Amino acid sequence: MADTRVPELVADLEAQAVACLMENVPTLDGQTATIISKKLSQHLSCNWGGQLIYFPKNQGGELDERDKQIYAEFDGKNHQELARKYNLAVQRI
C-alpha cells in the first residue's frame, strides 16, 4: 500500500527517477534504483521545498542536438531530404 503521507509530486518524482534509472542503467537493480530515487527526492525537498518551480521542457537542448545532426548530415545538396527527415521547411535547413 502506498504511503499517503508522501505528497503526490514527491511520489511521482521517485517513480519517474526509478523508471529513468532502470531504463538507462541496465546493471542497476530495482531496490538500488528505489533507494537512489528516495535520496534524490529528499535532496530536492530539502533544497527546493516550499518553492514554486517551473520545469522547462528543455527544447533548446534538444534542438541543439537536432541542429548538430542536420549539420553533420548536410552535403550542400540534400536540403529537401533533410527537411523531410526532420519535419522542417526547406528554408529552415
HTML snippet that shows the backbone in 3Dmol.js (N, CA, C, O; Angstrom):
<script src="https://3Dmol.org/build/3Dmol-min.js"></script>
<div id="view" style="width:600px;height:400px;position:relative"></div>
<script>
const pdb = `
ATOM      1  N   MET A   1       0.842  -1.180   0.000  1.00  0.00           N
ATOM      2  CA  MET A   1       0.000   0.000   0.000  1.00  0.00           C
ATOM      3  C   MET A   1       0.893   1.251   0.000  1.00  0.00           C
ATOM      4  O   MET A   1       1.876   1.324   0.737  1.00  0.00           O
ATOM      5  N   ALA A   2       0.538   2.218  -0.827  1.00  0.00           N
ATOM      6  CA  ALA A   2       1.327   3.442  -0.936  1.00  0.00           C
ATOM      7  C   ALA A   2       1.173   4.286   0.328  1.00  0.00           C
ATOM      8  O   ALA A   2       0.112   4.316   0.952  1.00  0.00           O
ATOM      9  N   ASP A   3       2.247   4.961   0.685  1.00  0.00           N
ATOM     10  CA  ASP A   3       2.226   5.850   1.850  1.00  0.00           C
ATOM     11  C   ASP A   3       1.521   7.141   1.451  1.00  0.00           C
ATOM     12  O   ASP A   3       2.060   7.922   0.667  1.00  0.00           O
ATOM     13  N   THR A   4       0.323   7.372   1.982  1.00  0.00           N
ATOM     14  CA  THR A   4      -0.460   8.548   1.595  1.00  0.00           C
ATOM     15  C   THR A   4       0.071   9.832   2.223  1.00  0.00           C
ATOM     16  O   THR A   4      -0.398  10.921   1.893  1.00  0.00           O
ATOM     17  N   ARG A   5       1.047   9.715   3.126  1.00  0.00           N
ATOM     18  CA  ARG A   5       1.637  10.921   3.722  1.00  0.00           C
ATOM     19  C   ARG A   5       2.650  11.565   2.782  1.00  0.00           C
ATOM     20  O   ARG A   5       3.024  12.723   2.967  1.00  0.00           O
ATOM     21  N   VAL A   6       3.093  10.816   1.776  1.00  0.00           N
ATOM     22  CA  VAL A   6       4.049  11.353   0.806  1.00  0.00           C
ATOM     23  C   VAL A   6       3.274  12.178  -0.222  1.00  0.00           C
ATOM     24  O   VAL A   6       2.345  11.669  -0.850  1.00  0.00           O
ATOM     25  N   PRO A   7       3.648  13.446  -0.399  1.00  0.00           N
ATOM     26  CA  PRO A   7       2.947  14.273  -1.390  1.00  0.00           C
ATOM     27  C   PRO A   7       3.007  13.632  -2.780  1.00  0.00           C
ATOM     28  O   PRO A   7       3.990  12.981  -3.136  1.00  0.00           O
ATOM     29  N   GLU A   8       1.960  13.823  -3.539  1.00  0.00           N
ATOM     30  CA  GLU A   8       1.852  13.211  -4.871  1.00  0.00           C
ATOM     31  C   GLU A   8       3.044  13.560  -5.766  1.00  0.00           C
ATOM     32  O   GLU A   8       3.567  12.693  -6.466  1.00  0.00           O
ATOM     33  N   LEU A   9       3.468  14.808  -5.747  1.00  0.00           N
ATOM     34  CA  LEU A   9       4.602  15.224  -6.576  1.00  0.00           C
ATOM     35  C   LEU A   9       5.868  14.468  -6.198  1.00  0.00           C
ATOM     36  O   LEU A   9       6.611  14.029  -7.076  1.00  0.00           O
ATOM     37  N   VAL A  10       6.122  14.310  -4.910  1.00  0.00           N
ATOM     38  CA  VAL A  10       7.318  13.601  -4.444  1.00  0.00           C
ATOM     39  C   VAL A  10       7.235  12.130  -4.849  1.00  0.00           C
ATOM     40  O   VAL A  10       8.220  11.555  -5.312  1.00  0.00           O
ATOM     41  N   ALA A  11       6.071  11.530  -4.677  1.00  0.00           N
ATOM     42  CA  ALA A  11       5.897  10.128  -5.060  1.00  0.00           C
ATOM     43  C   ALA A  11       6.115   9.943  -6.563  1.00  0.00           C
ATOM     44  O   ALA A  11       6.742   8.974  -6.990  1.00  0.00           O
ATOM     45  N   ASP A  12       5.594  10.880  -7.361  1.00  0.00           N
ATOM     46  CA  ASP A  12       5.773  10.791  -8.809  1.00  0.00           C
ATOM     47  C   ASP A  12       7.234  11.006  -9.188  1.00  0.00           C
ATOM     48  O   ASP A  12       7.748  10.318 -10.070  1.00  0.00           O
ATOM     49  N   LEU A  13       7.906  11.946  -8.538  1.00  0.00           N
ATOM     50  CA  LEU A  13       9.328  12.168  -8.789  1.00  0.00           C
ATOM     51  C   LEU A  13      10.107  10.880  -8.535  1.00  0.00           C
ATOM     52  O   LEU A  13      10.951  10.489  -9.341  1.00  0.00           O
ATOM     53  N   GLU A  14       9.825  10.234  -7.427  1.00  0.00           N
ATOM     54  CA  GLU A  14      10.521   8.990  -7.101  1.00  0.00           C
ATOM     55  C   GLU A  14      10.241   7.908  -8.148  1.00  0.00           C
ATOM     56  O   GLU A  14      11.153   7.198  -8.571  1.00  0.00           O
ATOM     57  N   ALA A  15       8.985   7.787  -8.560  1.00  0.00           N
ATOM     58  CA  ALA A  15       8.628   6.787  -9.575  1.00  0.00           C
ATOM     59  C   ALA A  15       9.307   7.086 -10.911  1.00  0.00           C
ATOM     60  O   ALA A  15       9.802   6.176 -11.576  1.00  0.00           O
ATOM     61  N   GLN A  16       9.329   8.367 -11.303  1.00  0.00           N
ATOM     62  CA  GLN A  16       9.976   8.744 -12.557  1.00  0.00           C
ATOM     63  C   GLN A  16      11.483   8.489 -12.500  1.00  0.00           C
ATOM     64  O   GLN A  16      12.081   8.046 -13.481  1.00  0.00           O
ATOM     65  N   ALA A  17      12.090   8.769 -11.351  1.00  0.00           N
ATOM     66  CA  ALA A  17      13.528   8.538 -11.188  1.00  0.00           C
ATOM     67  C   ALA A  17      13.844   7.052 -11.275  1.00  0.00           C
ATOM     68  O   ALA A  17      14.818   6.664 -11.921  1.00  0.00           O
ATOM     69  N   VAL A  18      13.035   6.217 -10.635  1.00  0.00           N
ATOM     70  CA  VAL A  18      13.242   4.768 -10.706  1.00  0.00           C
ATOM     71  C   VAL A  18      13.137   4.303 -12.161  1.00  0.00           C
ATOM     72  O   VAL A  18      13.987   3.548 -12.632  1.00  0.00           O
ATOM     73  N   ALA A  19      12.107   4.749 -12.867  1.00  0.00           N
ATOM     74  CA  ALA A  19      11.914   4.353 -14.259  1.00  0.00           C
ATOM     75  C   ALA A  19      13.100   4.779 -15.123  1.00  0.00           C
ATOM     76  O   ALA A  19      13.583   4.002 -15.947  1.00  0.00           O
ATOM     77  N   CYS A  20      13.560   5.999 -14.935  1.00  0.00           N
ATOM     78  CA  CYS A  20      14.696   6.516 -15.708  1.00  0.00           C
ATOM     79  C   CYS A  20      15.966   5.727 -15.412  1.00  0.00           C
ATOM     80  O   CYS A  20      16.702   5.353 -16.325  1.00  0.00           O
ATOM     81  N   LEU A  21      16.213   5.478 -14.140  1.00  0.00           N
ATOM     82  CA  LEU A  21      17.403   4.714 -13.755  1.00  0.00           C
ATOM     83  C   LEU A  21      17.361   3.299 -14.322  1.00  0.00           C
ATOM     84  O   LEU A  21      18.359   2.818 -14.859  1.00  0.00           O
ATOM     85  N   MET A  22      16.229   2.638 -14.209  1.00  0.00           N
ATOM     86  CA  MET A  22      16.111   1.260 -14.688  1.00  0.00           C
ATOM     87  C   MET A  22      16.277   1.187 -16.208  1.00  0.00           C
ATOM     88  O   MET A  22      16.832   0.222 -16.735  1.00  0.00           O
ATOM     89  N   GLU A  23      15.796   2.203 -16.895  1.00  0.00           N
ATOM     90  CA  GLU A  23      15.900   2.233 -18.356  1.00  0.00           C
ATOM     91  C   GLU A  23      17.321   2.535 -18.824  1.00  0.00           C
ATOM     92  O   GLU A  23      17.777   1.990 -19.830  1.00  0.00           O
ATOM     93  N   ASN A  24      18.021   3.405 -18.093  1.00  0.00           N
ATOM     94  CA  ASN A  24      19.321   3.888 -18.570  1.00  0.00           C
ATOM     95  C   ASN A  24      20.533   3.249 -17.919  1.00  0.00           C
ATOM     96  O   ASN A  24      21.655   3.419 -18.395  1.00  0.00           O
ATOM     97  N   VAL A  25      20.320   2.518 -16.836  1.00  0.00           N
ATOM     98  CA  VAL A  25      21.428   1.832 -16.158  1.00  0.00           C
ATOM     99  C   VAL A  25      21.038   0.357 -16.021  1.00  0.00           C
ATOM    100  O   VAL A  25      20.543  -0.061 -14.974  1.00  0.00           O
ATOM    101  N   PRO A  26      21.262  -0.430 -17.080  1.00  0.00           N
ATOM    102  CA  PRO A  26      20.774  -1.805 -17.099  1.00  0.00           C
ATOM    103  C   PRO A  26      21.316  -2.693 -15.973  1.00  0.00           C
ATOM    104  O   PRO A  26      20.685  -3.688 -15.616  1.00  0.00           O
ATOM    105  N   THR A  27      22.457  -2.347 -15.423  1.00  0.00           N
ATOM    106  CA  THR A  27      23.041  -3.169 -14.358  1.00  0.00           C
ATOM    107  C   THR A  27      22.471  -2.839 -12.979  1.00  0.00           C
ATOM    108  O   THR A  27      22.800  -3.505 -11.997  1.00  0.00           O
ATOM    109  N   LEU A  28      21.626  -1.824 -12.902  1.00  0.00           N
ATOM    110  CA  LEU A  28      21.078  -1.376 -11.617  1.00  0.00           C
ATOM    111  C   LEU A  28      19.841  -2.195 -11.254  1.00  0.00           C
ATOM    112  O   LEU A  28      18.952  -2.384 -12.084  1.00  0.00           O
ATOM    113  N   ASP A  29      19.786  -2.675 -10.023  1.00  0.00           N
ATOM    114  CA  ASP A  29      18.610  -3.426  -9.578  1.00  0.00           C
ATOM    115  C   ASP A  29      17.542  -2.462  -9.060  1.00  0.00           C
ATOM    116  O   ASP A  29      17.834  -1.310  -8.737  1.00  0.00           O
ATOM    117  N   GLY A  30      16.315  -2.944  -8.986  1.00  0.00           N
ATOM    118  CA  GLY A  30      15.181  -2.120  -8.589  1.00  0.00           C
ATOM    119  C   GLY A  30      15.307  -1.548  -7.188  1.00  0.00           C
ATOM    120  O   GLY A  30      14.912  -0.408  -6.944  1.00  0.00           O
ATOM    121  N   GLN A  31      15.851  -2.326  -6.270  1.00  0.00           N
ATOM    122  CA  GLN A  31      15.978  -1.846  -4.889  1.00  0.00           C
ATOM    123  C   GLN A  31      16.945  -0.665  -4.817  1.00  0.00           C
ATOM    124  O   GLN A  31      16.669   0.324  -4.138  1.00  0.00           O
ATOM    125  N   THR A  32      18.064  -0.766  -5.509  1.00  0.00           N
ATOM    126  CA  THR A  32      19.040   0.323  -5.509  1.00  0.00           C
ATOM    127  C   THR A  32      18.457   1.558  -6.203  1.00  0.00           C
ATOM    128  O   THR A  32      18.659   2.683  -5.746  1.00  0.00           O
ATOM    129  N   ALA A  33      17.734   1.344  -7.307  1.00  0.00           N
ATOM    130  CA  ALA A  33      17.099   2.471  -8.007  1.00  0.00           C
ATOM    131  C   ALA A  33      16.103   3.175  -7.089  1.00  0.00           C
ATOM    132  O   ALA A  33      16.013   4.402  -7.103  1.00  0.00           O
ATOM    133  N   THR A  34      15.365   2.424  -6.303  1.00  0.00           N
ATOM    134  CA  THR A  34      14.399   2.999  -5.369  1.00  0.00           C
ATOM    135  C   THR A  34      15.103   3.797  -4.278  1.00  0.00           C
ATOM    136  O   THR A  34      14.652   4.882  -3.912  1.00  0.00           O
ATOM    137  N   ILE A  35      16.200   3.269  -3.762  1.00  0.00           N
ATOM    138  CA  ILE A  35      16.970   3.987  -2.729  1.00  0.00           C
ATOM    139  C   ILE A  35      17.498   5.308  -3.298  1.00  0.00           C
ATOM    140  O   ILE A  35      17.399   6.351  -2.652  1.00  0.00           O
ATOM    141  N   ILE A  36      18.053   5.256  -4.498  1.00  0.00           N
ATOM    142  CA  ILE A  36      18.589   6.464  -5.135  1.00  0.00           C
ATOM    143  C   ILE A  36      17.465   7.475  -5.354  1.00  0.00           C
ATOM    144  O   ILE A  36      17.646   8.666  -5.100  1.00  0.00           O
ATOM    145  N   SER A  37      16.317   7.014  -5.821  1.00  0.00           N
ATOM    146  CA  SER A  37      15.208   7.945  -6.098  1.00  0.00           C
ATOM    147  C   SER A  37      14.709   8.605  -4.819  1.00  0.00           C
ATOM    148  O   SER A  37      14.356   9.784  -4.833  1.00  0.00           O
ATOM    149  N   LYS A  38      14.674   7.867  -3.718  1.00  0.00           N
ATOM    150  CA  LYS A  38      14.251   8.454  -2.449  1.00  0.00           C
ATOM    151  C   LYS A  38      15.277   9.474  -1.954  1.00  0.00           C
ATOM    152  O   LYS A  38      14.905  10.527  -1.435  1.00  0.00           O
ATOM    153  N   LYS A  39      16.567   9.165  -2.113  1.00  0.00           N
ATOM    154  CA  LYS A  39      17.618  10.122  -1.730  1.00  0.00           C
ATOM    155  C   LYS A  39      17.502  11.394  -2.573  1.00  0.00           C
ATOM    156  O   LYS A  39      17.655  12.504  -2.063  1.00  0.00           O
ATOM    157  N   LEU A  40      17.232  11.221  -3.858  1.00  0.00           N
ATOM    158  CA  LEU A  40      17.071  12.367  -4.746  1.00  0.00           C
ATOM    159  C   LEU A  40      15.888  13.228  -4.314  1.00  0.00           C
ATOM    160  O   LEU A  40      16.008  14.451  -4.237  1.00  0.00           O
ATOM    161  N   SER A  41      14.745  12.601  -4.032  1.00  0.00           N
ATOM    162  CA  SER A  41      13.572  13.384  -3.635  1.00  0.00           C
ATOM    163  C   SER A  41      13.810  14.092  -2.301  1.00  0.00           C
ATOM    164  O   SER A  41      13.343  15.214  -2.106  1.00  0.00           O
ATOM    165  N   GLN A  42      14.535  13.445  -1.381  1.00  0.00           N
ATOM    166  CA  GLN A  42      14.861  14.090  -0.102  1.00  0.00           C
ATOM    167  C   GLN A  42      15.770  15.294  -0.333  1.00  0.00           C
ATOM    168  O   GLN A  42      15.578  16.351   0.269  1.00  0.00           O
ATOM    169  N   HIS A  43      16.757  15.125  -1.206  1.00  0.00           N
ATOM    170  CA  HIS A  43      17.700  16.204  -1.502  1.00  0.00           C
ATOM    171  C   HIS A  43      16.970  17.401  -2.124  1.00  0.00           C
ATOM    172  O   HIS A  43      17.178  18.545  -1.720  1.00  0.00           O
ATOM    173  N   LEU A  44      16.115  17.120  -3.109  1.00  0.00           N
ATOM    174  CA  LEU A  44      15.380  18.202  -3.757  1.00  0.00           C
ATOM    175  C   LEU A  44      14.399  18.859  -2.797  1.00  0.00           C
ATOM    176  O   LEU A  44      14.239  20.079  -2.813  1.00  0.00           O
ATOM    177  N   SER A  45      13.745  18.064  -1.967  1.00  0.00           N
ATOM    178  CA  SER A  45      12.811  18.626  -0.982  1.00  0.00           C
ATOM    179  C   SER A  45      13.527  19.541   0.003  1.00  0.00           C
ATOM    180  O   SER A  45      13.005  20.594   0.370  1.00  0.00           O
ATOM    181  N   CYS A  46      14.722  19.142   0.431  1.00  0.00           N
ATOM    182  CA  CYS A  46      15.492  19.979   1.362  1.00  0.00           C
ATOM    183  C   CYS A  46      15.940  21.280   0.703  1.00  0.00           C
ATOM    184  O   CYS A  46      15.946  22.332   1.343  1.00  0.00           O
ATOM    185  N   ASN A  47      16.314  21.213  -0.568  1.00  0.00           N
ATOM    186  CA  ASN A  47      16.853  22.382  -1.255  1.00  0.00           C
ATOM    187  C   ASN A  47      15.790  23.252  -1.916  1.00  0.00           C
ATOM    188  O   ASN A  47      15.958  24.468  -2.008  1.00  0.00           O
ATOM    189  N   TRP A  48      14.704  22.645  -2.375  1.00  0.00           N
ATOM    190  CA  TRP A  48      13.691  23.388  -3.104  1.00  0.00           C
ATOM    191  C   TRP A  48      12.320  23.366  -2.440  1.00  0.00           C
ATOM    192  O   TRP A  48      11.382  23.976  -2.954  1.00  0.00           O
ATOM    193  N   GLY A  49      12.185  22.686  -1.321  1.00  0.00           N
ATOM    194  CA  GLY A  49      10.890  22.539  -0.660  1.00  0.00           C
ATOM    195  C   GLY A  49      10.216  23.875  -0.406  1.00  0.00           C
ATOM    196  O   GLY A  49      10.854  24.820   0.060  1.00  0.00           O
ATOM    197  N   GLY A  50       8.937  23.955  -0.709  1.00  0.00           N
ATOM    198  CA  GLY A  50       8.159  25.167  -0.483  1.00  0.00           C
ATOM    199  C   GLY A  50       8.218  26.178  -1.611  1.00  0.00           C
ATOM    200  O   GLY A  50       7.482  27.164  -1.591  1.00  0.00           O
ATOM    201  N   GLN A  51       9.081  25.954  -2.597  1.00  0.00           N
ATOM    202  CA  GLN A  51       9.198  26.890  -3.708  1.00  0.00           C
ATOM    203  C   GLN A  51       8.267  26.485  -4.846  1.00  0.00           C
ATOM    204  O   GLN A  51       7.958  25.307  -5.023  1.00  0.00           O
ATOM    205  N   LEU A  52       7.830  27.469  -5.605  1.00  0.00           N
ATOM    206  CA  LEU A  52       7.098  27.197  -6.834  1.00  0.00           C
ATOM    207  C   LEU A  52       8.143  27.078  -7.937  1.00  0.00           C
ATOM    208  O   LEU A  52       8.855  28.038  -8.231  1.00  0.00           O
ATOM    209  N   ILE A  53       8.231  25.920  -8.534  1.00  0.00           N
ATOM    210  CA  ILE A  53       9.282  25.669  -9.514  1.00  0.00           C
ATOM    211  C   ILE A  53       8.662  25.328 -10.858  1.00  0.00           C
ATOM    212  O   ILE A  53       7.730  24.528 -10.946  1.00  0.00           O
ATOM    213  N   TYR A  54       9.190  25.945 -11.893  1.00  0.00           N
ATOM    214  CA  TYR A  54       8.776  25.678 -13.267  1.00  0.00           C
ATOM    215  C   TYR A  54       9.848  24.826 -13.923  1.00  0.00           C
ATOM    216  O   TYR A  54      11.021  25.200 -13.914  1.00  0.00           O
ATOM    217  N   PHE A  55       9.471  23.691 -14.491  1.00  0.00           N
ATOM    218  CA  PHE A  55      10.406  22.848 -15.222  1.00  0.00           C
ATOM    219  C   PHE A  55      10.244  23.108 -16.711  1.00  0.00           C
ATOM    220  O   PHE A  55       9.225  22.734 -17.292  1.00  0.00           O
ATOM    221  N   PRO A  56      11.228  23.743 -17.343  1.00  0.00           N
ATOM    222  CA  PRO A  56      11.127  23.946 -18.786  1.00  0.00           C
ATOM    223  C   PRO A  56      11.255  22.601 -19.509  1.00  0.00           C
ATOM    224  O   PRO A  56      11.786  21.638 -18.957  1.00  0.00           O
ATOM    225  N   LYS A  57      10.770  22.552 -20.730  1.00  0.00           N
ATOM    226  CA  LYS A  57      10.806  21.317 -21.500  1.00  0.00           C
ATOM    227  C   LYS A  57      12.192  21.021 -22.069  1.00  0.00           C
ATOM    228  O   LYS A  57      12.407  19.943 -22.623  1.00  0.00           O
ATOM    229  N   ASN A  58      13.119  21.939 -21.947  1.00  0.00           N
ATOM    230  CA  ASN A  58      14.490  21.762 -22.444  1.00  0.00           C
ATOM    231  C   ASN A  58      14.539  21.560 -23.954  1.00  0.00           C
ATOM    232  O   ASN A  58      15.398  20.842 -24.466  1.00  0.00           O
ATOM    233  N   GLN A  59      13.614  22.195 -24.658  1.00  0.00           N
ATOM    234  CA  GLN A  59      13.626  22.063 -26.103  1.00  0.00           C
ATOM    235  C   GLN A  59      14.874  22.676 -26.710  1.00  0.00           C
ATOM    236  O   GLN A  59      15.317  22.245 -27.774  1.00  0.00           O
ATOM    237  N   GLY A  60      15.447  23.671 -26.054  1.00  0.00           N
ATOM    238  CA  GLY A  60      16.669  24.280 -26.575  1.00  0.00           C
ATOM    239  C   GLY A  60      17.781  23.264 -26.676  1.00  0.00           C
ATOM    240  O   GLY A  60      18.475  23.204 -27.692  1.00  0.00           O
ATOM    241  N   GLY A  61      17.963  22.470 -25.648  1.00  0.00           N
ATOM    242  CA  GLY A  61      18.996  21.431 -25.663  1.00  0.00           C
ATOM    243  C   GLY A  61      18.735  20.386 -26.724  1.00  0.00           C
ATOM    244  O   GLY A  61      19.660  19.927 -27.393  1.00  0.00           O
ATOM    245  N   GLU A  62      17.463  20.003 -26.882  1.00  0.00           N
ATOM    246  CA  GLU A  62      17.111  19.026 -27.898  1.00  0.00           C
ATOM    247  C   GLU A  62      17.291  19.598 -29.293  1.00  0.00           C
ATOM    248  O   GLU A  62      17.743  18.895 -30.197  1.00  0.00           O
ATOM    249  N   LEU A  63      16.942  20.866 -29.480  1.00  0.00           N
ATOM    250  CA  LEU A  63      17.115  21.491 -30.779  1.00  0.00           C
ATOM    251  C   LEU A  63      18.587  21.600 -31.135  1.00  0.00           C
ATOM    252  O   LEU A  63      18.961  21.408 -32.292  1.00  0.00           O
ATOM    253  N   ASP A  64      19.421  21.904 -30.160  1.00  0.00           N
ATOM    254  CA  ASP A  64      20.850  21.977 -30.420  1.00  0.00           C
ATOM    255  C   ASP A  64      21.359  20.650 -30.960  1.00  0.00           C
ATOM    256  O   ASP A  64      22.129  20.624 -31.921  1.00  0.00           O
ATOM    257  N   GLU A  65      20.935  19.550 -30.353  1.00  0.00           N
ATOM    258  CA  GLU A  65      21.358  18.229 -30.810  1.00  0.00           C
ATOM    259  C   GLU A  65      20.832  17.942 -32.210  1.00  0.00           C
ATOM    260  O   GLU A  65      21.557  17.414 -33.052  1.00  0.00           O
ATOM    261  N   ARG A  66      19.559  18.293 -32.462  1.00  0.00           N
ATOM    262  CA  ARG A  66      18.988  18.084 -33.791  1.00  0.00           C
ATOM    263  C   ARG A  66      19.751  18.890 -34.831  1.00  0.00           C
ATOM    264  O   ARG A  66      20.089  18.380 -35.900  1.00  0.00           O
ATOM    265  N   ASP A  67      20.021  20.151 -34.511  1.00  0.00           N
ATOM    266  CA  ASP A  67      20.720  21.008 -35.463  1.00  0.00           C
ATOM    267  C   ASP A  67      22.135  20.513 -35.734  1.00  0.00           C
ATOM    268  O   ASP A  67      22.616  20.610 -36.863  1.00  0.00           O
ATOM    269  N   LYS A  68      22.801  19.992 -34.728  1.00  0.00           N
ATOM    270  CA  LYS A  68      24.137  19.410 -34.930  1.00  0.00           C
ATOM    271  C   LYS A  68      24.062  18.216 -35.871  1.00  0.00           C
ATOM    272  O   LYS A  68      24.920  18.035 -36.735  1.00  0.00           O
ATOM    273  N   GLN A  69      23.021  17.401 -35.691  1.00  0.00           N
ATOM    274  CA  GLN A  69      22.853  16.230 -36.547  1.00  0.00           C
ATOM    275  C   GLN A  69      22.585  16.649 -37.988  1.00  0.00           C
ATOM    276  O   GLN A  69      23.143  16.069 -38.919  1.00  0.00           O
ATOM    277  N   ILE A  70      21.730  17.659 -38.173  1.00  0.00           N
ATOM    278  CA  ILE A  70      21.450  18.166 -39.519  1.00  0.00           C
ATOM    279  C   ILE A  70      22.735  18.673 -40.154  1.00  0.00           C
ATOM    280  O   ILE A  70      23.020  18.369 -41.313  1.00  0.00           O
ATOM    281  N   TYR A  71      23.506  19.439 -39.407  1.00  0.00           N
ATOM    282  CA  TYR A  71      24.759  19.983 -39.925  1.00  0.00           C
ATOM    283  C   TYR A  71      25.707  18.850 -40.346  1.00  0.00           C
ATOM    284  O   TYR A  71      26.362  18.929 -41.385  1.00  0.00           O
ATOM    285  N   ALA A  72      25.768  17.803 -39.527  1.00  0.00           N
ATOM    286  CA  ALA A  72      26.657  16.675 -39.831  1.00  0.00           C
ATOM    287  C   ALA A  72      26.203  15.931 -41.087  1.00  0.00           C
ATOM    288  O   ALA A  72      27.036  15.410 -41.828  1.00  0.00           O
ATOM    289  N   GLU A  73      24.906  15.877 -41.332  1.00  0.00           N
ATOM    290  CA  GLU A  73      24.366  15.143 -42.482  1.00  0.00           C
ATOM    291  C   GLU A  73      24.301  15.991 -43.756  1.00  0.00           C
ATOM    292  O   GLU A  73      24.142  15.459 -44.855  1.00  0.00           O
ATOM    293  N   PHE A  74      24.422  17.292 -43.602  1.00  0.00           N
ATOM    294  CA  PHE A  74      24.260  18.196 -44.745  1.00  0.00           C
ATOM    295  C   PHE A  74      25.435  18.074 -45.706  1.00  0.00           C
ATOM    296  O   PHE A  74      26.594  18.141 -45.297  1.00  0.00           O
ATOM    297  N   ASP A  75      25.122  17.890 -47.007  1.00  0.00           N
ATOM    298  CA  ASP A  75      26.186  17.772 -48.009  1.00  0.00           C
ATOM    299  C   ASP A  75      26.161  18.895 -49.047  1.00  0.00           C
ATOM    300  O   ASP A  75      26.891  18.852 -50.038  1.00  0.00           O
ATOM    301  N   GLY A  76      25.312  19.899 -48.809  1.00  0.00           N
ATOM    302  CA  GLY A  76      25.219  21.026 -49.734  1.00  0.00           C
ATOM    303  C   GLY A  76      24.129  20.869 -50.771  1.00  0.00           C
ATOM    304  O   GLY A  76      23.740  21.845 -51.413  1.00  0.00           O
ATOM    305  N   LYS A  77      23.626  19.653 -50.946  1.00  0.00           N
ATOM    306  CA  LYS A  77      22.607  19.384 -51.967  1.00  0.00           C
ATOM    307  C   LYS A  77      21.366  18.690 -51.414  1.00  0.00           C
ATOM    308  O   LYS A  77      20.394  18.498 -52.144  1.00  0.00           O
ATOM    309  N   ASN A  78      21.383  18.319 -50.160  1.00  0.00           N
ATOM    310  CA  ASN A  78      20.299  17.488 -49.631  1.00  0.00           C
ATOM    311  C   ASN A  78      19.302  18.255 -48.755  1.00  0.00           C
ATOM    312  O   ASN A  78      18.793  17.717 -47.772  1.00  0.00           O
ATOM    313  N   HIS A  79      19.032  19.494 -49.111  1.00  0.00           N
ATOM    314  CA  HIS A  79      18.085  20.321 -48.354  1.00  0.00           C
ATOM    315  C   HIS A  79      16.727  19.628 -48.214  1.00  0.00           C
ATOM    316  O   HIS A  79      16.193  19.507 -47.111  1.00  0.00           O
ATOM    317  N   GLN A  80      16.180  19.177 -49.338  1.00  0.00           N
ATOM    318  CA  GLN A  80      14.840  18.581 -49.354  1.00  0.00           C
ATOM    319  C   GLN A  80      14.787  17.310 -48.508  1.00  0.00           C
ATOM    320  O   GLN A  80      13.852  17.111 -47.732  1.00  0.00           O
ATOM    321  N   GLU A  81      15.778  16.468 -48.659  1.00  0.00           N
ATOM    322  CA  GLU A  81      15.832  15.208 -47.909  1.00  0.00           C
ATOM    323  C   GLU A  81      15.865  15.468 -46.394  1.00  0.00           C
ATOM    324  O   GLU A  81      15.136  14.834 -45.632  1.00  0.00           O
ATOM    325  N   LEU A  82      16.712  16.396 -45.978  1.00  0.00           N
ATOM    326  CA  LEU A  82      16.813  16.707 -44.549  1.00  0.00           C
ATOM    327  C   LEU A  82      15.544  17.373 -44.021  1.00  0.00           C
ATOM    328  O   LEU A  82      15.135  17.130 -42.886  1.00  0.00           O
ATOM    329  N   ALA A  83      14.924  18.212 -44.847  1.00  0.00           N
ATOM    330  CA  ALA A  83      13.675  18.855 -44.437  1.00  0.00           C
ATOM    331  C   ALA A  83      12.607  17.799 -44.168  1.00  0.00           C
ATOM    332  O   ALA A  83      11.892  17.876 -43.168  1.00  0.00           O
ATOM    333  N   ARG A  84      12.500  16.817 -45.056  1.00  0.00           N
ATOM    334  CA  ARG A  84      11.521  15.737 -44.851  1.00  0.00           C
ATOM    335  C   ARG A  84      11.886  14.912 -43.606  1.00  0.00           C
ATOM    336  O   ARG A  84      11.028  14.621 -42.773  1.00  0.00           O
ATOM    337  N   LYS A  85      13.143  14.549 -43.495  1.00  0.00           N
ATOM    338  CA  LYS A  85      13.576  13.704 -42.375  1.00  0.00           C
ATOM    339  C   LYS A  85      13.294  14.348 -41.024  1.00  0.00           C
ATOM    340  O   LYS A  85      12.854  13.673 -40.093  1.00  0.00           O
ATOM    341  N   TYR A  86      13.546  15.663 -40.911  1.00  0.00           N
ATOM    342  CA  TYR A  86      13.409  16.358 -39.628  1.00  0.00           C
ATOM    343  C   TYR A  86      12.119  17.172 -39.515  1.00  0.00           C
ATOM    344  O   TYR A  86      11.941  17.946 -38.575  1.00  0.00           O
ATOM    345  N   ASN A  87      11.215  16.981 -40.496  1.00  0.00           N
ATOM    346  CA  ASN A  87       9.917  17.656 -40.477  1.00  0.00           C
ATOM    347  C   ASN A  87      10.065  19.182 -40.371  1.00  0.00           C
ATOM    348  O   ASN A  87       9.423  19.829 -39.543  1.00  0.00           O
ATOM    349  N   LEU A  88      10.915  19.725 -41.220  1.00  0.00           N
ATOM    350  CA  LEU A  88      11.181  21.162 -41.246  1.00  0.00           C
ATOM    351  C   LEU A  88      10.937  21.701 -42.647  1.00  0.00           C
ATOM    352  O   LEU A  88      10.885  20.939 -43.612  1.00  0.00           O
ATOM    353  N   ALA A  89      10.788  23.008 -42.754  1.00  0.00           N
ATOM    354  CA  ALA A  89      10.720  23.649 -44.066  1.00  0.00           C
ATOM    355  C   ALA A  89      12.120  23.632 -44.681  1.00  0.00           C
ATOM    356  O   ALA A  89      13.125  23.675 -43.971  1.00  0.00           O
ATOM    357  N   VAL A  90      12.165  23.570 -45.998  1.00  0.00           N
ATOM    358  CA  VAL A  90      13.453  23.560 -46.689  1.00  0.00           C
ATOM    359  C   VAL A  90      14.264  24.794 -46.309  1.00  0.00           C
ATOM    360  O   VAL A  90      15.482  24.713 -46.149  1.00  0.00           O
ATOM    361  N   GLN A  91      13.595  25.935 -46.164  1.00  0.00           N
ATOM    362  CA  GLN A  91      14.275  27.171 -45.793  1.00  0.00           C
ATOM    363  C   GLN A  91      14.963  27.046 -44.426  1.00  0.00           C
ATOM    364  O   GLN A  91      15.994  27.673 -44.180  1.00  0.00           O
ATOM    365  N   ARG A  92      14.393  26.249 -43.567  1.00  0.00           N
ATOM    366  CA  ARG A  92      14.956  26.073 -42.214  1.00  0.00           C
ATOM    367  C   ARG A  92      16.291  25.327 -42.267  1.00  0.00           C
ATOM    368  O   ARG A  92      17.166  25.538 -41.428  1.00  0.00           O
ATOM    369  N   ILE A  93      16.433  24.451 -43.268  1.00  0.00           N
ATOM    370  CA  ILE A  93      17.676  23.709 -43.435  1.00  0.00           C
ATOM    371  C   ILE A  93      18.748  24.665 -43.922  1.00  0.00           C
ATOM    372  O   ILE A  93      19.889  24.257 -44.134  1.00  0.00           O
TER     373      ILE A  93
END
`;
const viewer = $3Dmol.createViewer("view");
viewer.addModel(pdb, "pdb");
viewer.setStyle({}, {cartoon: {color: "spectrum"}});
viewer.zoomTo();
viewer.render();
</script>
